[in-house]
Amino acid sequence: MRRRVKTRSPDRGRRQVLKGVIAVGAGLSVSPLALAQGDPASARPRAGDLFVKVDDATLKPLTADDIPLQSAPVEAWPLEPGEKIVRSGSRLNKVLILKLEAEALTAVTRPFAANGVVAYTAICTHEGCDIGGWIAAEHLLYCECHESKFDPRDAARVVDGPAPRNLPALPLKIVDGLLVVARPFTSRVGGETV
């Protein structure tokens, strides 16, 4: 009587290894997202959030009067008003708030502005650098990493540089004098490699 010896086909072994790699990879890719969803400081801005200046320990909510007209943007974080949670757990939540002449805003920009005040992500759409520059003479936001320029009067349209798309806006409204998030960002925040 001959005994049959089971042998594994090379394809079957490769399939099992591939399944294991996919399972591990899926676990790694889901974990950070699941963690961010559980951390209110990392959660994306939501309708009803207020704003506080970056590094303001007093957590004083910003008003439209706190934003100087035609000046460099104010860097701010969204603030969940109930629990007073500053959404600073992700750099993708930082926004630049500007006050511009309302009549200078394009028709595309007006729906997400509040009395001439607009808010845009502080993250460049090119490679995800922080936007830290302001060209006062031209009223343009400027990314110093790769020299992209954005026009905040025209939905943060790319005026110059390698950035592939406008900066996402964070639509605003004013409630009891305070600047409030009206809706989530208008598009995905981050650079092409983020």
Legacy VTK file of the C-alpha trace (Angstrom):
# vtk DataFile Version 3.0
C-alpha trace
ASCII
DATASET POLYDATA
POINTS 194 float
0.000 0.000 0.000
1.417 3.248 -1.018
0.937 6.298 1.098
0.176 9.530 -0.596
2.248 12.354 0.595
0.555 15.699 0.396
2.687 18.366 -1.075
1.893 21.995 -1.185
1.815 23.627 -4.511
4.099 26.666 -4.738
1.108 28.766 -5.826
-0.853 27.891 -2.713
2.004 28.915 -0.431
2.421 32.222 -2.221
-1.314 32.883 -1.942
-1.216 32.343 1.819
1.756 34.670 2.206
0.070 37.290 0.021
-3.144 37.038 2.064
-1.145 37.542 5.247
0.647 40.588 3.846
-2.648 42.099 2.700
-4.222 41.503 6.112
-1.303 43.129 7.917
-1.235 46.031 5.441
-4.969 46.588 5.821
-4.595 46.623 9.584
-1.816 49.211 9.385
-3.714 51.446 7.008
-6.926 51.381 9.036
-5.383 51.853 12.474
-4.299 55.517 12.148
-7.680 56.451 10.682
-9.511 54.625 13.442
-7.324 56.333 16.032
-7.945 59.788 14.558
-11.692 59.187 14.593
-11.490 58.387 18.302
-9.443 61.508 19.112
-11.611 64.654 19.079
-8.484 66.870 18.888
-7.563 65.204 15.586
-11.069 65.148 14.149
-11.680 67.401 11.145
-13.513 70.710 11.740
-17.274 70.313 12.004
-20.231 72.614 11.559
-20.647 74.629 14.739
-16.943 74.699 15.668
-15.517 78.076 16.686
-11.928 79.305 16.148
-9.053 80.211 18.453
-5.708 81.707 17.523
-2.821 79.267 17.367
-1.007 79.312 20.762
-3.840 81.179 22.557
-4.013 79.472 25.937
-7.109 81.494 26.913
-9.177 79.787 24.149
-10.955 83.066 23.385
-13.188 82.443 20.333
-12.413 84.690 17.384
-14.850 87.279 16.089
-14.838 88.963 12.686
-13.499 92.086 14.455
-10.419 90.095 15.572
-9.377 89.659 11.936
-7.685 92.785 10.541
-8.877 93.977 7.131
-6.521 93.336 4.177
-3.746 92.093 6.489
-1.743 88.934 6.915
-3.911 85.951 7.818
-4.588 84.914 11.390
-3.520 81.313 12.040
-6.226 79.475 13.949
-7.474 76.094 15.102
-11.104 75.003 15.137
-12.529 74.715 18.655
-15.299 72.300 19.598
-17.389 74.656 21.757
-19.098 72.193 24.108
-16.049 70.424 25.530
-13.654 73.252 24.549
-11.488 70.848 22.563
-8.967 72.547 20.291
-8.708 70.484 17.114
-4.925 70.808 17.019
-4.177 67.072 17.019
-3.668 67.163 13.246
-1.743 69.826 11.365
-4.321 69.405 8.589
-6.831 71.273 10.786
-4.867 74.545 10.929
-6.548 77.358 9.011
-5.663 80.809 7.775
-8.398 83.382 8.377
-8.448 86.624 6.389
-10.759 89.604 6.140
-11.049 91.082 2.664
-13.265 93.693 1.074
-16.539 91.794 0.528
-17.013 93.342 -2.912
-13.543 92.083 -3.958
-14.573 88.440 -3.455
-15.458 86.475 -6.576
-18.853 84.837 -6.992
-17.209 81.485 -6.282
-15.789 82.728 -2.963
-18.822 84.559 -1.546
-20.838 81.454 -0.541
-18.222 80.356 1.992
-17.327 83.827 3.308
-18.916 85.671 6.226
-18.891 89.481 5.934
-15.666 89.347 3.901
-13.974 86.855 6.237
-12.662 83.673 4.619
-10.828 80.634 5.999
-8.517 78.338 4.057
-6.368 75.392 4.979
-2.821 76.316 6.034
-1.499 73.292 4.101
-0.266 73.704 0.529
-1.862 71.484 -2.101
1.509 70.810 -3.740
3.554 68.843 -1.207
1.762 69.610 2.044
4.069 72.354 3.329
2.741 74.947 5.763
1.646 78.147 4.054
3.332 80.861 6.044
3.745 83.722 3.635
1.614 86.730 2.794
2.391 89.039 -0.118
0.698 92.208 1.132
1.079 94.236 -2.058
-0.777 91.564 -4.061
-3.031 90.200 -1.289
-1.792 86.661 -1.959
-1.073 83.683 0.261
2.396 82.303 -0.388
3.963 78.887 0.193
7.653 79.457 0.762
8.619 75.815 0.128
8.060 75.799 -3.631
6.760 79.329 -4.201
3.105 78.671 -4.955
0.816 81.695 -4.683
-2.928 81.605 -3.970
-5.570 84.325 -4.345
-7.877 84.264 -1.287
-10.354 86.595 -3.061
-10.879 83.972 -5.769
-11.379 80.699 -3.840
-7.609 80.529 -3.133
-6.988 79.908 -6.819
-3.408 79.029 -7.767
-1.877 82.169 -9.276
1.679 80.882 -9.660
3.849 77.915 -8.745
3.578 74.145 -8.870
0.488 73.714 -6.652
-2.018 71.645 -8.675
-5.252 72.949 -7.137
-6.868 75.674 -5.034
-6.564 75.652 -1.256
-9.623 74.030 0.325
-11.871 76.594 2.009
-13.585 76.133 5.349
-17.008 77.785 4.916
-17.883 80.300 7.638
-20.863 81.993 9.208
-21.194 84.478 12.043
-23.284 83.552 15.078
-23.600 85.994 17.975
-20.566 87.842 16.602
-18.359 84.717 16.606
-16.786 83.092 13.551
-18.289 79.617 13.193
-17.618 76.691 10.841
-20.642 76.436 8.534
-19.621 73.233 6.684
-16.583 70.952 6.321
-13.653 71.808 4.044
-14.671 72.250 0.409
-12.183 69.595 -0.773
-9.484 67.238 0.485
-6.838 68.938 2.642
-3.179 68.171 2.007
-0.598 67.990 -0.707
-0.404 65.541 -3.542
1.993 63.356 -1.531
0.120 63.586 1.810
LINES 1 195
194 0 1 2 3 4 5 6 7 8 9 10 11 12 13 14 15 16 17 18 19 20 21 22 23 24 25 26 27 28 29 30 31 32 33 34 35 36 37 38 39 40 41 42 43 44 45 46 47 48 49 50 51 52 53 54 55 56 57 58 59 60 61 62 63 64 65 66 67 68 69 70 71 72 73 74 75 76 77 78 79 80 81 82 83 84 85 86 87 88 89 90 91 92 93 94 95 96 97 98 99 100 101 102 103 104 105 106 107 108 109 110 111 112 113 114 115 116 117 118 119 120 121 122 123 124 125 126 127 128 129 130 131 132 133 134 135 136 137 138 139 140 141 142 143 144 145 146 147 148 149 150 151 152 153 154 155 156 157 158 159 160 161 162 163 164 165 166 167 168 169 170 171 172 173 174 175 176 177 178 179 180 181 182 183 184 185 186 187 188 189 190 191 192 193
